[in-house]
């Protein structure tokens, strides 16, 4: 049976019964931490990493009896992600790494019932860790401290990695503190050249984990020059720790506040809030100065939202200069508006308003339809033109309806118009030839192209 690697928080209470381990305990149950010591993320990963590579290292000897450790959920997402990298290494199967709170319950004891007849003899069939993995060799990565005790243990993961590489790493950490280009300089280039597992180990250091988060934000925002891009980047984050870290960086006095200029900082905060907490964004937007609002409106989503808010206030949304406010928006903002029901309805309504105002002029209506983008509204108008009893036809009158239909067909499909013209009677042709283009086409011999 292949070995299982157990990852958990651990501690014991001094006056409880100890646990008798099964026969062959030296190999069946191995602890990575020394008795009375803690173990950190870097050390846990380093020892599992070394084991996966078949490396020999000194594992503390396991006595026949040990404290009945209380084991708890491992809530360090860094370690959870790191252990996933071990899958596929020699001796590491898909279910080899077992983490409390993910693969196992949130809370367990090493032994579930140390005084029972079986467990007291080392024959564990309890609901504790030894019973669950009965007959299976296990390595346990957890702290082995007594509740209330402090430890002075400082791990040195260097023994589990190539010593030269570890020394290089330490020098780079010192070098990074004074590097002028921390996200694109020497250290960043060195980091990018390392393998995935060495990179993962490097990032167990909290300072370097934060460096990686800042570097990701730096890359996404064009070197902290694009506040909107930074706000979008942070709004896409799903890791709870990362979300909290970026919130601090973007807050008053946070690390990003001195990396962006005033305008881009306001934009980063606004876009992030707009995408993650719309209600709060609206409250703050209303309190902002006109200058700050103009800055925020450079983001298409916010510009679209602000225009739609303005639309709600309009009694005559298709006149009095309001359509010009839409026309002045950037194309990206117009696209965002077109994705909303209110925006789409306004755009269709605007077309209809134009049509009904132009309806007394069949030639103008035909030209407009030929030049307009075909969508639900224009298709509806074309359908209305084909119904003799429709409101639009009644408004136009027979002559203008003939002209509107003919001009549209003439400008859209010359070959189809030739057939349409041939089927028209003399009175209809006379109306159609009021259009200069059709009149010239008729005089030229009615070409089909």
QUIFEN-V961830 format. One record per pair of residues at least 4 apart in sequence whose C-alpha atoms are under 6 Angstrom apart, sorted by sequence separation. I is the first residue (numbers start at 1). J is the second residue. If there is no record, write none. Layout:
i=I j=J
i=I j=J
//
This chain:
i=21 j=25
i=24 j=28
i=25 j=29
i=42 j=46
i=45 j=49
i=51 j=55
i=88 j=92
i=92 j=96
i=99 j=103
i=100 j=104
i=101 j=105
i=116 j=120
i=119 j=123
i=127 j=131
i=130 j=134
i=172 j=176
i=181 j=185
i=184 j=188
i=211 j=215
i=219 j=223
i=222 j=226
i=250 j=254
i=260 j=264
i=261 j=265
i=266 j=270
i=267 j=271
i=270 j=274
i=273 j=277
i=274 j=278
i=281 j=285
i=288 j=292
i=293 j=297
i=345 j=349
i=346 j=350
i=355 j=359
i=368 j=372
i=374 j=378
i=393 j=397
i=396 j=400
i=403 j=407
i=406 j=410
i=409 j=413
i=410 j=414
i=417 j=421
i=424 j=428
i=442 j=446
i=50 j=55
i=87 j=92
i=98 j=103
i=100 j=105
i=101 j=106
i=114 j=119
i=115 j=120
i=118 j=123
i=119 j=124
i=126 j=131
i=158 j=163
i=183 j=188
i=203 j=208
i=218 j=223
i=221 j=226
i=249 j=254
i=260 j=265
i=297 j=302
i=318 j=323
i=338 j=343
i=388 j=393
i=396 j=401
i=433 j=438
i=441 j=446
i=33 j=39
i=87 j=93
i=100 j=106
i=114 j=120
i=118 j=124
i=125 j=131
i=203 j=209
i=218 j=224
i=248 j=254
i=249 j=255
i=250 j=256
i=297 j=303
i=337 j=343
i=338 j=344
i=384 j=390
i=433 j=439
i=87 j=94
i=124 j=131
i=249 j=256
i=274 j=281
i=358 j=365
i=410 j=417
i=158 j=166
i=221 j=229
i=273 j=281
i=385 j=393
i=409 j=417
i=221 j=230
i=112 j=126
i=112 j=127
i=112 j=128
i=111 j=128
i=110 j=128
i=109 j=128
i=110 j=129
i=111 j=130
i=108 j=128
i=34 j=60
i=74 j=100
i=32 j=59
i=73 j=100
i=73 j=101
i=267 j=296
i=304 j=333
i=348 j=377
i=403 j=432
i=418 j=448
i=183 j=215
i=300 j=332
i=318 j=350
i=73 j=106
i=300 j=333
i=304 j=337
i=415 j=448
i=72 j=106
i=414 j=448
i=415 j=449
i=72 j=107
i=414 j=449
i=26 j=62
i=71 j=107
i=224 j=260
i=360 j=396
i=52 j=89
i=71 j=108
i=227 j=264
i=231 j=268
i=235 j=272
i=359 j=396
i=52 j=90
i=71 j=109
i=227 j=265
i=230 j=268
i=362 j=400
i=366 j=404
i=370 j=408
i=70 j=109
i=228 j=267
i=362 j=401
i=365 j=404
i=69 j=109
i=227 j=267
i=228 j=268
i=231 j=271
i=232 j=272
i=363 j=403
i=69 j=110
i=227 j=268
i=231 j=272
i=362 j=403
i=363 j=404
i=366 j=407
i=367 j=408
i=68 j=110
i=362 j=404
i=366 j=408
i=370 j=412
i=21 j=64
i=228 j=271
i=21 j=65
i=20 j=65
i=19 j=65
i=19 j=66
i=18 j=66
i=19 j=67
i=18 j=67
i=19 j=68
i=18 j=68
i=12 j=69
i=11 j=69
i=12 j=70
i=11 j=70
i=10 j=70
i=10 j=71
i=9 j=71
i=8 j=71
i=9 j=72
i=8 j=72
i=8 j=73
i=9 j=74
i=8 j=74
i=5 j=96
i=4 j=96
i=5 j=97
i=6 j=98
i=7 j=99
i=8 j=100
i=4 j=97
i=5 j=98
i=6 j=99
i=19 j=114
i=22 j=122
i=21 j=122
i=20 j=122
i=39 j=143
i=38 j=143
i=38 j=144
i=37 j=144
i=31 j=139
i=36 j=144
i=37 j=145
i=28 j=137
i=29 j=138
i=30 j=139
i=31 j=140
i=32 j=141
i=35 j=144
i=36 j=145
i=28 j=138
i=50 j=160
i=43 j=157
i=46 j=160
i=10 j=142
i=5 j=138
i=9 j=142
i=10 j=143
i=11 j=144
i=13 j=146
i=3 j=137
i=4 j=138
i=5 j=139
i=6 j=140
i=7 j=141
i=8 j=142
i=10 j=144
i=11 j=145
i=12 j=146
i=13 j=147
i=3 j=138
i=6 j=141
i=11 j=146
i=12 j=147
i=11 j=147
i=42 j=204
//
